[in-house]
Amino acid sequence: MREQLTKSDVQKIEEEIEHRKLVIRKEAIEAVKEARAHGDLSENFEYHAAKKYKNQNESRIRYLERMLRTAEIVSDTSKEDEVGINNTVEVHFEDDDETEVYRLVTSIRGNSVKGLISTESPIGKAILGKKIGDRVYVKVNENAGYYVVIKSIQNTQDDSQDSIRGF
């Protein structure tokens, strides 16, 4: 499945690729050269660690470049009264009688610990496009689900503090 990215996501990915190519790659190559100079490579932990770090960096670059090539660009704008990407949504869970606040983001920025819920998650899929007051069924799997009510929607355009998913 193609990754859905906003223009902001694409910009962040391009910045990370550039940083990895221009800064981290040079540091990693230098670390490998320095460790190689220490002698016997078969028992040189620093050399193996430096090579591993260099390879992880190159792998991350390839992963991000492939993601950009295959991505589907989606808009992060929505109607004023409906849930869309980058909207902060207050949701009431009927079963628990609790209210929580989430911000809906693309899957590459999803981080439930920070309240960033992906549009690919069950709750993200369920509330996307819904309006204040809507009672929505969140289907977890074939046998389970729960109801939530959308209490409020705030348009949150500033995603500058969001980071993209790591390894």
Buried (B, 14 or more C-beta within 10 A) or exposed (E): EEBBBBEBBBEBBEEBBEEBBEEBBEEBEEBBEEBBEEEEEEEBEBBBEBBEBBEEBBEBBEEBBEBBEEBEEBEBEBEEEBBBBBBBBBBBBEEEEEEBEBBBBBBBBBBEEBEBBBBBBBBBBBBBEBEBEBEBEBBEEEEEEBEBBBBBBEEBEEBEEBEBEEE
